[in-house]
Amino acid sequence: MPDLAIITSALSSIKTAADIAKLIKDSGSSLEKAEIKLKIADLIGSLADAKMEIATIQTDLIEKDQEILELQNQLKLQKAV
Protein backbone atom coordinates (compact mmCIF):
# COMPACT_ATOMS: atom_id res chain seq x y z
CA MET A 1 0.00 0.00 0.00
CA PRO A 2 1.35 3.44 -0.79
CA ASP A 3 2.56 5.44 2.17
CA LEU A 4 -0.38 7.10 3.91
CA ALA A 5 1.60 10.33 4.25
CA ILE A 6 2.00 10.52 0.45
CA ILE A 7 -1.71 9.98 -0.11
CA THR A 8 -2.57 12.58 2.55
CA SER A 9 -0.15 15.04 1.00
CA ALA A 10 -1.58 14.50 -2.48
CA LEU A 11 -5.12 15.03 -1.21
CA SER A 12 -4.02 18.16 0.63
CA SER A 13 -2.40 19.55 -2.53
CA ILE A 14 -5.55 18.86 -4.52
CA LYS A 15 -7.71 20.53 -1.85
CA THR A 16 -5.40 23.57 -1.82
CA ALA A 17 -5.59 23.81 -5.61
CA ALA A 18 -9.38 23.56 -5.51
CA ASP A 19 -9.58 26.22 -2.80
CA ILE A 20 -7.35 28.59 -4.80
CA ALA A 21 -9.37 28.00 -7.96
CA LYS A 22 -12.61 28.70 -6.06
CA LEU A 23 -11.12 31.91 -4.61
CA ILE A 24 -10.11 33.11 -8.08
CA LYS A 25 -13.54 32.22 -9.51
CA ASP A 26 -15.47 33.85 -6.69
CA SER A 27 -13.35 36.99 -6.53
CA GLY A 28 -14.13 38.04 -10.09
CA SER A 29 -12.84 41.53 -10.72
CA SER A 30 -12.11 42.30 -7.06
CA LEU A 31 -8.59 40.91 -7.30
CA GLU A 32 -5.86 42.99 -8.83
CA LYS A 33 -3.98 41.49 -11.77
CA ALA A 34 -0.90 40.90 -9.61
CA GLU A 35 -2.97 39.07 -7.02
CA ILE A 36 -4.56 36.92 -9.72
CA LYS A 37 -1.16 36.04 -11.13
CA LEU A 38 0.08 35.12 -7.65
CA LYS A 39 -2.97 32.95 -6.98
CA ILE A 40 -2.60 31.24 -10.36
CA ALA A 41 1.08 30.56 -9.59
CA ASP A 42 0.01 29.04 -6.25
CA LEU A 43 -2.61 26.97 -8.05
CA ILE A 44 -0.08 25.68 -10.57
CA GLY A 45 2.33 24.83 -7.74
CA SER A 46 -0.31 22.91 -5.82
CA LEU A 47 -1.33 20.99 -8.93
CA ALA A 48 2.31 20.16 -9.70
CA ASP A 49 2.79 18.88 -6.14
CA ALA A 50 -0.32 16.73 -6.41
CA LYS A 51 0.81 15.38 -9.79
CA MET A 52 4.21 14.34 -8.40
CA GLU A 53 2.66 12.71 -5.35
CA ILE A 54 0.14 10.82 -7.46
CA ALA A 55 2.97 9.63 -9.73
CA THR A 56 4.70 8.27 -6.63
CA ILE A 57 1.52 6.48 -5.59
CA GLN A 58 1.13 5.05 -9.10
CA THR A 59 4.71 3.74 -9.04
CA ASP A 60 4.12 2.16 -5.64
CA LEU A 61 0.94 0.48 -6.88
CA ILE A 62 2.70 -0.92 -9.95
CA GLU A 63 5.47 -2.33 -7.74
CA LYS A 64 2.89 -3.89 -5.41
CA ASP A 65 1.03 -5.44 -8.37
CA GLN A 66 4.28 -6.97 -9.60
CA GLU A 67 5.06 -8.30 -6.13
CA ILE A 68 1.58 -9.83 -5.88
CA LEU A 69 2.03 -11.56 -9.25
CA GLU A 70 5.40 -12.94 -8.17
CA LEU A 71 3.94 -14.26 -4.92
CA GLN A 72 0.99 -15.82 -6.75
CA ASN A 73 3.41 -17.56 -9.12
CA GLN A 74 5.43 -18.84 -6.16
CA LEU A 75 2.26 -20.22 -4.60
CA LYS A 76 1.35 -21.99 -7.83
CA LEU A 77 4.81 -23.54 -7.97
CA GLN A 78 4.57 -24.69 -4.35
CA LYS A 79 1.15 -26.25 -4.97
CA ALA A 80 2.47 -28.03 -8.05
CA VAL A 81 5.26 -29.69 -6.06
Beta strands, then each sheet from edge to edge (+ up, - down):
end
